[in-house]
Amino acid sequence: MDKTEILNRIYIEKAGGIKSLNPRFVFILAVASGLTVANLYWAQPLLDSIAHTFNASTTTAGLIVTLTQLGYAAGLVMLVPLGDVLERRRLIVSVLLVAVISLIAAAVSSSIFIFFAASLAIGFTSVVAQILVPFSATLAPDHERGKVVGQVMSGLLLGILLARTLSGFISAYEGWRAVFWIASIVILILSLILLSALPSYKTKIELTYKQLLKSVWNLFKTEPLLRKRSLYGALVFANFSVLWTSLTFLLAHPPYNYNDAIIGLFGLVGASGATSATVAGRLADKGHTNAATGFFLSSILISFILMAMGETMLVPLIAGIIVLDLGVQGTHILNQSEIYKLSPEARSRLTTAYMTSFFIGGSIGSLTSAAAFGTYGWIGVCALGGIYSLTAIILWIAEITCHKKKA
């Protein structure tokens, strides 16, 4: 397939000669992002079952989430920057094939420690999603970049949330190991699809690997907007992980006593919040980022108030999950839309800087959530989430106040 044919498949021309990404191609990117990032979350509704299999405590089982996210953070630092210097299609497919091996390792684990190692590897290789997102931003025309990023991120976020639902159902009928066997087959098929669908693309940047990694830190030091949005990202993903790490333990015990399949259904509840991704992208395109950030951060705080009442009542628990996911997804899209405006030729490295902070925040959220639940129960988890969300709101207020003084 020659270059002209590839471009005709990726782009369409609208009235007035305006070029846009082909919706079918955007759909492929969205689905691919969702399927790859889902690998991070297959285990979450299964923590109680996995703990039982390996005779581990809930706190020990909670480390599975933490290690997976730390592996993801390591992949963000070591793999994602390569998207700015290597041919992206080859990089994406190669990492996916390693992900297949990691998922098989999880499926055949004979001890919790082997599962820990597999979890690290799964997290490390799941960063393909964060190579695809800046790739979509690079391919998208300027006038629709926020919308395209929002659409691709909608797929990614649905993958995060629906993974729990599918995982719970599969585990309930076939056992938790079947989840990882099926995931390995899906990722293998996906790698073949992307090998055919993605264009061959390589930037003209010539950097050594050491220079590439150093430039990520330089971007973080020299771009205040990147630092600010990275901090927002870390705090909101800490909130996300606070909920989803301990929710399984709440639902698996009295008064709920739900099995893996029902626990997995709560992913469908959270999936409704993924619709905020496209809305947030359009708000960013229209220049309403600061006001929208305040709205989404405030919704996260409100969600933990609702979920505190959900310790024994299902309706406020569900309402809180919906509001939390709306706030987290919306803030995340606004963050990415803003940082991608900084340096078009460095979008993979900007993604590394931002998403490393994002997932370090998530790892801290998971670790502190498991500890809070073990010591203080569900109310302690909600209080922890409230602290993280209130901190983000205070930072946003300080930012707005500073802008008004300068004006």
N, C-alpha and C positions, 0 to 999 in steps of 0.2 A: 504494500500500500504506500503510494507516494505522499509527499508532504501536503499537496493540495487536497487530496482526498481525505486525509486525516483532519485538516482544518475544516473542510466542509461538513464533516461528521460532528465536529465539536461545536462549531458556531452556526448560527442562523442569522439571516439579515432581515430586519424588520423594516417597516415603512420609514422612508426618509434616509435609508442607507445605514441605519443604526445597527451595529453588530452586537449580538447577545449570545451567551452560551446556550447551546442546545439543551432544552429541558430534560431530554433523555440522558444526556451525558451527566448533567447535574444530579439526576436521580441515581445513576450508577455510583457517582462519588458519595452520595448520601448513604446509600445502602452499604457500600464498602466501609465507610467510616463507622457505621453502626455495628456491622458484624465484627470488625476488628476490635473496637473498644469494648464490645460485649464480653470479650475474654476476661476483662478485669472483674466482671461482676457475676459470672456464673456461680461462684462459690458462696456469695453472700447469703442467699436464703437457705443454704445447705450447711451453714456453720454448726448448727446443733447436731445434725446427722453425722457430719464429718468428725466432730468432737466425740460422738458416741462410738464411731468406728475405731478411733485410735485411743479411746479412753482418756481424752484430754479435757481440761476444764474450759469453761466459756471464755475466760481471759486468754488462755493459750490459743484457742480456736480463733479468737479475734485477731491474733497476730497474722493470720492468713491474709486478711484484708490489708493490714499494714505493710506486710512484705510485698504483696502484689503492687501496691501503690509506690513503694520505694523502688521496686524494679522498674516501674513505669517512669519514675523520676530519673533513674539512671539512664534509661533508654532515651529520654528527652535530651539529656546532656550529651550522650555519646553518639546517638544515631541520627536524631532529627536534624542537627546542623548540616549533616552530609547532603541533605536535600538541596542546599545552596551550591554544591560543587560537583555532585555526582549525577549521573543520568537517573532521573527519578523513577521511571518505570522499573528498571532493573533493581534499584534499591528496594522499592516497595515489594516486589515479588520475592526477592531473596529473603527479606526479613519475615515475610508471611510463611515461607517454607520452614524457617526455624521455629516459628510459632506453632506449627503443626506438631513438631517433635516435642515441644514443651507441653502441649495439651495431652499428648499421649503419655508423657511421663507422669502427669497428674492422675490420669486414669488408672495407671498401674501401680501407684504409690503403695508401698507396704508399711509405711510409718508416717507419722506426722512430720518428721524432719525431712523425709523425701518430698512430701507434699509442700513443705515450706520452700525447698529449693526449686521445685517446679513452679510454684507461685511467683517466685522472683523472676524466673525465666519468662513466664507468661506475661508478667507486667512489662518486662524489658522489650519484648517483641510486639506488644500491642500498640506501640507508638506509631505504627503505620497510620493510624487515624490522624495523628498530628503532622504527618508528612502530607497527607491528602488535603487537609484544611488549607494550609498556606498555598498548596498547589492550585486549589480552586480559586483562591484570591489572586494568584498570579495570572491565571488564564482568564479570569473575569474582567470585562471592560470596567473602567472607573465608575461609570454611572450606575452599575448594579452590583458592585463588589459587596456591599453590606448585605444585600438581599441574597446573593449567592452563598456567601459565608453562612448566613442564617439558615438557608435551606440545607446546606451540607451538615451544619451543626444540628439541625432538627433530626436528621437521620442518625447522627452520632448520639444524640441525647436519647432518642427512642431506643437505640441499641443498649444504652446503659440501663434503662428502666425495664424494657421488655425482656432483657436477658434474665432478670430475676423471675419473671413469670414463667418463661419457658423452662428455666432451670428447675423451678419448683415442681412443675408438672412432670417433667421427665424423671426427676428423682423419685417422686411419689409412686411411679409405676415401674420404673426400671432400675432404681438405685442411683446414688449420686455419681458413681463412676461412669455411667452411661452418658451423663451430661458432657463430660470431657471427651469421650470417644466421638460423640456426634459433632461437637464443636471442632474437633480436629479435621473431620471430613468436610465440614462446611468451609473452613478456612482453606483447605486444599483446593476445593472447587473455585473459591473466590480468587485465589492466586492465578488460576488459569484464565478466568474471565478478565481480570485486570491486565494480564499479559497481552490480551487481544484489544481491550478497550482503551487503555491509556496511550496517549501520544508519547513518543520519545522526546524528552525535554531535558536540557542541560543548560545552566547559566554559564556565562563566560568568566565567572570569577575564578581566579587562580590563587588558591591558598593552600598551605600545608594543613594537615589535620590539627597540629598544635596551634597554628595561627587562627584556624577556624574556631576552635574552642575559646581561645583568648579573645576573639572578636565578640563572642557572646557576652562575656563579662564587660568588655568595653562598651557595648551597647547599653547594658544595664546601668553602668556608671554614668554615662553621658546623656541618657534620655530620662528626664524626670517623669514624663507621661508613662513610660514603660514601668518604672518603679512603682508609681501610684496604682496603675491598673493591675500589676502583679500582686500587690498587697491586697487589693479588693478581691482578686481571684483566690488567693490563699485563704482568706477569711470565709468566703462564701462556700468554697469546696470543703473547708473544715466543717461548716454547718451541714453540708450534704452528707459527709461521712459520719458525723455524729449521729444523724438519724439512721442511716441505712446499716451501720455496723451493729447497733443495739436493738433495732426494731425486730430482728429475727428472734432475739432472746425474749423480748416482751411478748411476742405473738405465740411463741412455742410453749409458754407456761401460763398458769392461771392468771387472770380469768379467761383468757382466750383459748389456750390449748390447741392451736391450729397446727396442721401438718404442713409438710414442705410445699404441697400444691397450693394450699390456701395462702400461705405466706408469700409464695411467688406471685399470686394475683395482685398483691399490693404494688407490684411494679406497674400494673395497668393504671392504678390510681395516680402514681407519679407521672406516668407518660402524658397525662393531660397537660402537665405543665410545660412539656416540650413545645407546645404551640407558641409559647412566648418567644421562641428563638427567632422565627421569621418576623414577628412584630418588632422585636428589639432591633433586628437588622435594618428594617425600614426606618425606624426612629433614628438610628445612627446615620443613615443616608440623608435624612432631613435635618440633621444638626441638633437633635433634642437629647443628646447623650447625657448631659449632667442631670437634667430633671428626671429622666427615665431611670438613671442610676439610683437616685434617692428613693424613687417609688419601689424599685425592685428590692433594695436593701431593707426598706421598712417592712415589706411583705414577709421577709424572712424572719424578722423579729416577731411579728404577729403570729407566724406559723407555729413557733415554739410555745407560745401562750396557749394556742388551740391544742397542741399535742400534749401539753401537760395535763389537760383535762381528759385526754384520751387514754390515760393509764387504765381506766376501767370503762370508758365509753367509746364506742366505735366511731360514731359520727364525727365528733371533734377531731379524732385521730386522723380520719380520712381527709377531712377538710384541711387540717394542718399540713398533711403530706402534699396535697395539691398546691397549696399556697407556697410552701417551701420550694418545691420544684420550679414553680413559676418564677420565683425570685432569683433562684440560683442560675437557672438557664438564661433568664433575661440579662442579668448582670454579666454573665460570662460572654454572651454575644456582643454586648456593648464594649466590653474590654477588648475583645479580639478585633472588632471593627475599628477601634481607635488605634491600636498599636500597629495595624497593618498599613496605616497611613504614613508611618514614620520613614520607612526605607524599603521601597519595592524590591530591591535586589537582595534584601536580607530577611525576607519573611520567614524562612525556616529558622534562622537564628533568633528572630524576635519571638517566634513560637516557642523555641527552646527556653528562652529566658522567662517568658510568661508562664508556660505550662509547667516548668520545673517548680516555680513558686506555687502554682496551683496545686500540684500533687504533693508537694511537701506539706502544704496546708491540709490536704486530704489525709495524709498519713498521720499527722498530728491529731486531726479530728478523730480518726479511727482508734488510735491508741488511747486517747483521753476518754473517748466514749465508752470503750470496753471497761476501762478502769472505773469510770463514773457509774456505770451500770452495776458493776460488781460490788461497789462500796455503798452507793446511795440509791440504787434502783432507777426507775424510769424518770422520776422527778429530778434526779441529779443529772441525767442525760439532757433533759429539756433546759435545765438551768445553765448547763455548759453551752448549749446552742445559743441561748439568750446572751451569754457573755460575748461569744464570738460575733454575733450579729450586731449587738449594741456597739462593739468596738468599731465595726465597719461603718456604722451610721455616724458615729462621732468623727471619724476621719473624713467622711463625706461632707459633714457640716463644716468642719475646719477648712476643707478645700473650697467650698462655696463662699465662705466668709472671706477667705483670702482673695478670691477672684473679685468679689465686690469691692474690697478695699483698693485693689489695683485699678479697678474701673473708675 
